[in-house]
Amino acid sequence: MDPRYMILALRAGETRPWKARSARTIREARSIAYRLARAMRCGGNTARPMWCEGRSWHPHPDAPGRAPVGGYDAGLGGGTVIYL
């Protein structure tokens, strides 16, 4: 599988994102990974950790990298951090 499709979703209160606590979280993360990968294809961007505030994505302050997918809402809500 393309590494861009691999995703870990960090929800509020979770400190170890690679230990998903439920199958639902894993399914949601997989769905979001595909949606983000499709959104990034046209720009050829390599995603880095991001966090969501409302409907805007920003580079995660602890992990500097390229710009995120601008204004793309993956549907997890505010405070979500995702890794591609």
ABEGO torsion letter per residue (X at the ends): XBAAABBBBBBBGBABAABBABAAAAAAAAAAAAAAAAAAAAAGBBBBBBBBBEABBBBBAABBBBBBBBGBBAGAEBGBBBBX
